[in-house]
Amino acid sequence: MLLHTCTHPACCPAEGTGTVSSTALRRPRLRHLTLDLHCHTLDVATEQLVAGRPQKLAEPDIMLQTMGAASVAHNNAVMLPQTFPKLTQLAARLADMDTMGVDVQVISPSPTQYYYWADEDLAREVVRTQNEAIAEACAQHPERLAGLATLALQHPTLACEQLEHAVRTLGLKGIEISTSVNGRELSDPALRPVWDKAEALGALVFIHPFGTTLGARTNSHYLVNTIGQPLETTIALSHLIFGGVLDAHPGLKIVAAHGGGYLPTYIGRSDHAHAVRPEAAADTRTRPSEHLKRIWFDTVLYDPLALRHLVDRVGASQVVIGTDYPFDMGQYEVHALVEDTPGLDDDERRAILGGNAAALIGWPQPHNA
């Protein structure tokens, strides 16, 4: 088991090609296993499968409408050229992990490759190709990488087969899914078999949005990502809570991206609605704030006070490191973030940096982690 304890630039690779800052090296690292549950990869072969499909060809126009011309231009000129090598090349990824002081990444598909519009035949190939590529990357570096699968959630029966294969055959630790599927909420009865299967397999379910349903209201100033994606996670978690999915599946292991969006900050309003509105309490017996304590949340929060609030709300046991590697909205100085969060003791820091995530995916921990 590799435990990263480097504290000097001479022992680590130099700054990467534009995403991971060398400022991550300027402070001593906390000497604990560091396991990143929020980092992405991109499979080039999958892009070849979808090339020429009408839905793929429509993507540029959709991006212009939902993101705005300025954000599209910046992505094409700056962000994508910087992130593509890191999304596709293991050597660049491993070097950046060393720079950040990350011992283990749990890699998941780029949300741009969900492709929930694919018909069943194409979806079978898209998912197989992505999941096998992730499993192969993990097999090449079994001490540094673990993986999450993608699923064709638009075809729930097929998705259940894919989930079983991903966990039992490919050895992946769970799945990454979006916050909705072609307008279908995650609490939709059609998806209950997927939740049944995930619970039965003990598979981690990482919920990560792709864009937002707010339309033109967020198509400037990069609001589509800055506020739109956290809102999508807030909505998705609320549907799982109020829709009774968590009541019906007490063993689910759900991890929410971007600190769970806005829900942990304003969960009191959900509790109030549950208490005073009969329709809010129709499908769940439990107060939303109690359900919140059964979900895990990543640390893509940027602000130590925000992380402090999250810990106060859900407990240090429910918080895991996330970087959103390798995108420019990522939070890469995870050791500094944890160290600067007020009031954490050493056991809580150890749990947040890696202990909680290791327990979720069954990753061995060194005795001194």
Backbone torsions as a table, in degrees:
resi	resn	phi	psi	omega
1	MET	NA	122.5	176.6
2	LEU	-81.9	128.6	173.5
3	LEU	-121.6	114.0	-174.0
4	HIS	-76.3	121.1	178.8
5	THR	-129.0	11.3	-178.6
6	CYS	-62.5	136.0	178.8
7	THR	-130.0	12.8	-176.4
8	HIS	-135.3	136.6	-178.3
9	PRO	-56.9	-29.0	-178.4
10	ALA	-66.6	-20.4	-178.4
11	CYS	-92.9	-7.6	-172.4
12	CYS	-124.1	157.2	175.7
13	PRO	-60.8	155.4	177.2
14	ALA	-71.0	176.7	-177.4
15	GLU	-56.5	142.1	-179.6
16	GLY	-72.9	-165.7	-172.0
17	THR	-91.7	39.7	169.3
18	GLY	121.2	-8.8	-177.9
19	THR	-106.1	-54.1	-177.8
20	VAL	-90.5	122.4	-174.8
21	SER	-84.6	146.0	176.7
22	SER	-69.4	-10.5	175.4
23	THR	-61.9	-19.8	176.9
24	ALA	-64.1	-14.9	-178.8
25	LEU	-95.7	-4.2	-167.3
26	ARG	-83.7	-8.0	180.0
27	ARG	-128.5	150.3	177.5
28	PRO	-59.9	143.3	177.1
29	ARG	-84.3	146.7	170.5
30	LEU	-71.2	135.5	-171.0
31	ARG	-87.8	67.7	178.1
32	HIS	-135.8	154.1	171.0
33	LEU	-51.5	129.3	179.6
34	THR	-118.3	115.5	-173.4
35	LEU	-124.5	117.3	-174.2
36	ASP	-96.7	115.6	-178.5
37	LEU	-92.6	-2.2	-176.0
38	HIS	-130.2	88.9	176.4
39	CYS	-154.6	147.2	-165.5
40	HIS	-117.5	160.0	173.4
41	THR	-136.3	163.9	179.3
42	LEU	-134.2	132.6	-177.3
43	ASP	-101.7	115.2	-176.3
44	VAL	-66.8	-36.5	-179.4
45	ALA	-61.8	-33.6	177.6
46	THR	-63.7	-38.0	178.0
47	GLU	-62.9	-32.9	176.8
48	GLN	-68.7	-32.5	178.5
49	LEU	-66.5	-36.6	-174.6
50	VAL	-96.0	-9.0	-178.0
51	ALA	-58.1	135.8	178.6
52	GLY	86.9	-11.3	175.9
53	ARG	-70.1	141.8	-177.8
54	PRO	-54.9	-39.4	-178.7
55	GLN	-66.4	-34.9	177.5
56	LYS	-71.3	-41.2	179.2
57	LEU	-65.7	-23.6	179.9
58	ALA	-81.3	-10.8	-173.9
59	GLU	-57.2	-45.0	-178.1
60	PRO	-58.2	-41.9	178.8
61	ASP	-66.5	-39.8	178.5
62	ILE	-62.8	-41.9	178.7
63	MET	-62.2	-41.6	177.8
64	LEU	-60.8	-41.1	-177.9
65	GLN	-70.5	-39.5	-172.7
66	THR	-92.7	-24.3	-174.1
67	MET	-110.2	-31.6	-177.3
68	GLY	95.8	153.2	-173.7
69	ALA	-64.1	-37.9	-177.1
70	ALA	-65.0	-42.7	179.8
71	SER	-69.9	-38.8	176.9
72	VAL	-61.6	-43.9	-179.1
73	ALA	-63.6	-42.8	179.7
74	HIS	-66.2	-41.5	177.7
75	ASN	-59.1	-45.5	-176.6
76	ASN	-69.4	-35.2	-175.0
77	ALA	-88.9	-30.2	-170.5
78	VAL	-124.5	-62.2	-169.9
79	MET	-64.0	-50.5	-176.2
80	LEU	-65.9	-42.4	175.7
81	PRO	-60.7	-31.5	179.2
82	GLN	-76.8	-37.4	-173.9
83	THR	-87.3	-25.6	-173.7
84	PHE	-57.7	-46.2	178.4
85	PRO	-60.1	-35.5	-178.6
86	LYS	-74.5	-30.9	176.7
87	LEU	-72.0	-23.6	-169.0
88	THR	-120.2	-11.8	-174.8
89	GLN	-119.3	119.5	-177.4
90	LEU	-65.9	-33.6	-179.2
91	ALA	-62.7	-42.9	178.2
92	ALA	-64.6	-39.1	179.7
93	ARG	-63.4	-48.2	-177.4
94	LEU	-65.0	-37.0	177.3
95	ALA	-64.3	-41.9	179.0
96	ASP	-68.2	-36.1	175.8
97	MET	-58.9	-42.8	177.9
98	ASP	-63.7	-41.7	178.9
99	THR	-61.1	-40.8	-178.1
100	MET	-80.5	-14.1	-173.9
101	GLY	76.5	33.4	178.2
102	VAL	-100.3	120.9	-179.6
103	ASP	-77.7	-40.9	-173.6
104	VAL	-137.5	135.2	169.0
105	GLN	-110.3	138.5	167.7
106	VAL	-100.6	102.1	-172.0
107	ILE	-85.8	141.9	179.8
108	SER	-137.1	160.0	-176.4
109	PRO	-62.6	150.2	167.7
110	SER	-60.5	133.4	179.5
111	PRO	-58.5	-18.7	176.0
112	THR	-64.7	-12.9	-177.7
113	GLN	-108.1	19.8	174.3
114	TYR	-61.5	-48.3	177.7
115	TYR	51.5	51.2	178.7
116	TYR	-69.8	-5.0	176.6
117	TRP	-83.5	-9.1	-172.5
118	ALA	-68.7	140.1	173.3
119	ASP	-68.2	173.2	-169.9
120	GLU	-62.6	-41.7	-179.4
121	ASP	-64.9	-46.8	179.3
122	LEU	-66.2	-41.2	-179.3
123	ALA	-61.2	-35.9	178.0
124	ARG	-61.3	-43.2	-178.9
125	GLU	-73.4	-40.7	179.4
126	VAL	-59.1	-47.6	-178.1
127	VAL	-69.3	-43.9	179.2
128	ARG	-58.6	-45.8	-177.0
129	THR	-63.5	-46.4	-180.0
130	GLN	-64.5	-47.7	-175.1
131	ASN	-66.3	-38.5	177.6
132	GLU	-67.1	-35.9	178.6
133	ALA	-66.2	-40.5	178.4
134	ILE	-66.0	-43.4	179.0
135	ALA	-62.3	-37.9	179.5
136	GLU	-66.8	-41.7	177.8
137	ALA	-60.9	-43.0	179.3
138	CYS	-65.4	-36.9	179.2
139	ALA	-66.3	-30.7	179.1
140	GLN	-71.1	-29.6	-177.1
141	HIS	-136.9	67.4	-171.7
142	PRO	-67.5	-17.0	177.8
143	GLU	-90.2	-8.0	-176.9
144	ARG	-118.4	-22.7	-171.4
145	LEU	-130.2	139.3	165.0
146	ALA	-128.2	167.6	-171.4
147	GLY	-135.5	154.2	171.0
148	LEU	-117.5	142.7	-178.0
149	ALA	-89.4	165.1	166.0
150	THR	-105.4	161.1	179.3
151	LEU	-135.6	154.7	172.2
152	ALA	-88.2	75.8	-175.4
153	LEU	-64.0	-18.7	176.7
154	GLN	-69.6	-12.6	177.2
155	HIS	-127.2	83.2	-169.4
156	PRO	-57.5	-38.3	179.4
157	THR	-64.1	-45.4	175.9
158	LEU	-62.2	-40.4	-179.6
159	ALA	-59.3	-38.9	177.9
160	CYS	-64.0	-41.1	176.8
161	GLU	-63.1	-42.6	-179.5
162	GLN	-64.9	-38.9	179.6
163	LEU	-64.4	-45.6	178.7
164	GLU	-60.6	-43.9	-179.5
165	HIS	-65.2	-41.1	-177.6
166	ALA	-61.9	-42.7	-175.8
167	VAL	-81.7	-49.5	-172.1
168	ARG	-80.5	-33.1	-176.3
169	THR	-100.6	-46.9	-176.4
170	LEU	-85.7	-15.6	178.7
171	GLY	76.3	19.6	177.3
172	LEU	-76.5	157.6	-169.8
173	LYS	-90.2	-8.1	-178.6
174	GLY	163.1	-148.4	-173.4
175	ILE	-138.4	154.9	167.0
176	GLU	-111.5	132.2	179.0
177	ILE	-133.6	161.3	176.9
178	SER	-84.3	-178.4	-175.7
179	THR	-87.4	-11.0	172.6
180	SER	-161.0	166.8	-175.3
181	VAL	-132.0	101.4	179.5
182	ASN	52.0	43.6	-179.2
183	GLY	84.1	-5.2	178.3
184	ARG	-90.2	126.0	180.0
185	GLU	-73.3	157.9	-178.7
186	LEU	-66.9	-16.5	176.4
187	SER	-88.9	1.4	-179.5
188	ASP	-58.1	135.1	-179.4
189	PRO	-55.2	-27.8	-179.7
190	ALA	-63.2	-24.3	-178.8
191	LEU	-93.2	-2.0	-178.9
192	ARG	-57.3	-38.0	177.1
193	PRO	-60.0	-32.0	178.0
194	VAL	-67.9	-42.4	176.7
195	TRP	-64.7	-39.6	175.9
196	ASP	-57.1	-47.1	-177.2
197	LYS	-66.4	-43.0	179.9
198	ALA	-61.6	-42.0	178.9
199	GLU	-66.0	-43.9	-178.2
200	ALA	-63.1	-35.9	-178.7
201	LEU	-84.2	-10.9	-174.1
202	GLY	67.9	29.1	-175.3
203	ALA	-82.7	135.6	172.9
204	LEU	-68.6	139.7	177.1
205	VAL	-119.0	108.8	-179.9
206	PHE	-96.6	117.1	-178.2
207	ILE	-97.5	117.1	-176.6
208	HIS	-136.5	123.0	-178.0
209	PRO	-74.9	163.4	168.6
210	PHE	-131.4	102.3	-177.4
211	GLY	75.5	-159.5	-177.0
212	THR	-147.8	158.5	178.2
213	THR	-93.4	11.0	-177.0
214	LEU	-80.5	-9.2	174.4
215	GLY	65.6	-137.6	-172.3
216	ALA	-66.0	-17.2	-178.0
217	ARG	-66.2	-20.5	-179.0
218	THR	-121.4	26.7	-176.9
219	ASN	-96.8	26.7	171.6
220	SER	-140.4	160.0	174.4
221	HIS	57.8	22.1	-179.2
222	TYR	61.0	26.2	177.9
223	LEU	-65.2	-24.0	179.0
224	VAL	-55.3	-35.7	178.8
225	ASN	-96.9	-47.2	-170.9
226	THR	-58.3	-48.8	178.0
227	ILE	-113.6	-23.8	-175.5
228	GLY	-68.6	-45.3	-177.1
229	GLN	-67.8	-44.1	174.7
230	PRO	-58.5	-35.1	177.9
231	LEU	-65.7	-39.0	178.7
232	GLU	-61.5	-40.4	177.1
233	THR	-65.3	-39.7	177.1
234	THR	-58.1	-44.4	-179.4
235	ILE	-66.8	-44.6	-178.0
236	ALA	-62.0	-46.5	179.2
237	LEU	-63.4	-37.4	179.4
238	SER	-64.0	-39.2	176.9
239	HIS	-65.4	-40.1	178.5
240	LEU	-64.3	-37.3	-179.7
241	ILE	-74.2	-59.3	-175.1
242	PHE	-71.2	-25.2	-179.8
243	GLY	-82.0	-0.9	174.4
244	GLY	85.1	4.8	-178.7
245	VAL	-65.0	-41.3	-179.5
246	LEU	-71.9	-32.0	173.3
247	ASP	-62.1	-43.2	-175.3
248	ALA	-77.0	-18.7	-175.1
249	HIS	-133.0	73.5	-176.1
250	PRO	-65.7	-16.8	-178.6
251	GLY	-94.4	3.9	-179.7
252	LEU	-63.6	141.5	176.9
253	LYS	-112.3	91.6	-176.1
254	ILE	-102.8	130.2	173.7
255	VAL	-115.6	127.7	-178.3
256	ALA	-103.3	131.4	178.5
257	ALA	-71.5	160.6	172.5
258	HIS	54.8	42.3	176.7
259	GLY	64.2	18.9	-179.7
260	GLY	80.2	14.4	-179.0
261	GLY	66.5	-136.8	-174.5
262	TYR	-96.0	-4.4	-172.9
263	LEU	-64.0	-45.7	-179.5
264	PRO	-62.0	-28.5	-178.2
265	THR	-73.4	-31.9	-171.0
266	TYR	-126.9	31.2	-176.7
267	ILE	-66.8	-22.4	177.4
268	GLY	-58.7	-33.3	177.9
269	ARG	-68.1	-36.6	176.3
270	SER	-65.6	-41.9	176.2
271	ASP	-60.2	-42.1	-179.2
272	HIS	-64.1	-45.0	178.0
273	ALA	-60.6	-41.3	179.2
274	HIS	-61.2	-33.0	-177.7
275	ALA	-80.2	-32.4	-170.7
276	VAL	-110.6	-14.7	-176.7
277	ARG	-114.1	115.9	-177.5
278	PRO	-60.9	-35.2	-179.1
279	GLU	-69.8	-26.6	177.4
280	ALA	-70.9	-29.9	-177.8
281	ALA	-98.6	6.6	-172.0
282	ALA	-64.5	-34.2	-172.1
283	ASP	-114.5	1.1	178.0
284	THR	-138.8	133.7	179.7
285	ARG	-86.6	-15.2	-168.0
286	THR	-105.1	142.0	175.6
287	ARG	-59.5	137.7	-179.7
288	PRO	-53.9	-36.6	-179.2
289	SER	-65.1	-28.1	175.9
290	GLU	-73.1	-40.1	174.7
291	HIS	-61.8	-36.6	-178.4
292	LEU	-57.8	-32.6	-178.7
293	LYS	-74.7	-4.7	176.4
294	ARG	-99.5	-2.2	180.0
295	ILE	-103.8	150.4	173.4
296	TRP	-103.2	151.4	-174.1
297	PHE	-133.8	139.4	177.9
298	ASP	-84.9	173.0	-172.5
299	THR	-99.3	20.2	178.7
300	VAL	-76.1	71.7	-174.8
301	LEU	-124.8	-18.9	172.5
302	TYR	74.3	-29.9	-168.8
303	ASP	-118.0	123.3	178.7
304	PRO	-55.8	-33.6	179.1
305	LEU	-69.5	-33.1	175.3
306	ALA	-66.4	-41.2	177.0
307	LEU	-65.4	-38.7	176.7
308	ARG	-59.3	-43.2	179.9
309	HIS	-64.2	-41.6	179.7
310	LEU	-61.5	-44.7	178.3
311	VAL	-62.0	-41.4	178.2
312	ASP	-61.5	-35.2	-175.8
313	ARG	-78.8	-44.6	-171.8
314	VAL	-114.1	-15.1	-177.0
315	GLY	97.7	145.7	-179.8
316	ALA	-61.5	-24.3	-179.3
317	SER	-67.6	-14.6	-175.5
318	GLN	-107.7	14.8	-176.1
319	VAL	-118.2	134.5	-179.2
320	VAL	-131.1	154.6	178.3
321	ILE	-69.9	138.3	170.4
322	GLY	-142.2	142.6	177.9
323	THR	-115.9	-23.0	-170.7
324	ASP	63.7	31.0	177.5
325	TYR	-58.7	139.3	0.8
326	PRO	-109.2	28.8	-172.3
327	PHE	-80.3	159.8	-174.4
328	ASP	-72.3	-12.1	174.1
329	MET	-88.7	8.9	-177.9
330	GLY	-74.1	161.0	175.9
331	GLN	-116.6	104.8	-168.4
332	TYR	-101.8	-20.4	-179.1
333	GLU	-90.0	66.3	-171.6
334	VAL	-69.6	-34.4	178.7
335	HIS	-66.4	-42.4	177.7
336	ALA	-64.4	-40.3	179.6
337	LEU	-60.4	-46.8	-179.1
338	VAL	-68.4	-41.8	-179.0
339	GLU	-64.0	-35.9	-176.3
340	ASP	-84.2	-6.7	179.8
341	THR	-74.3	121.9	-173.6
342	PRO	-65.2	142.0	167.9
343	GLY	82.2	2.1	178.6
344	LEU	-80.1	133.5	172.3
345	ASP	-90.9	176.7	-173.0
346	ASP	-65.7	-36.0	177.8
347	ASP	-64.3	-38.8	178.9
348	GLU	-69.3	-39.8	176.5
349	ARG	-62.3	-43.7	179.3
350	ARG	-60.0	-41.9	-179.0
351	ALA	-65.8	-45.2	-177.4
352	ILE	-68.2	-42.6	-176.7
353	LEU	-66.8	-31.7	-177.9
354	GLY	-164.8	-26.3	-174.6
355	GLY	-62.8	-43.6	-179.4
356	ASN	-64.1	-46.8	-179.3
357	ALA	-65.5	-39.7	178.3
358	ALA	-59.8	-41.1	178.2
359	ALA	-65.8	-36.5	-178.6
360	LEU	-64.6	-38.9	-174.8
361	ILE	-106.4	3.2	180.0
362	GLY	71.1	36.6	-179.9
363	TRP	-90.4	132.8	-178.9
364	PRO	-67.3	143.8	178.5
365	GLN	-113.8	137.7	175.1
366	PRO	-66.9	155.3	-175.6
367	HIS	-62.3	-28.6	-177.7
368	ASN	-99.1	15.0	-175.0
369	ALA	-72.1	NA	NA
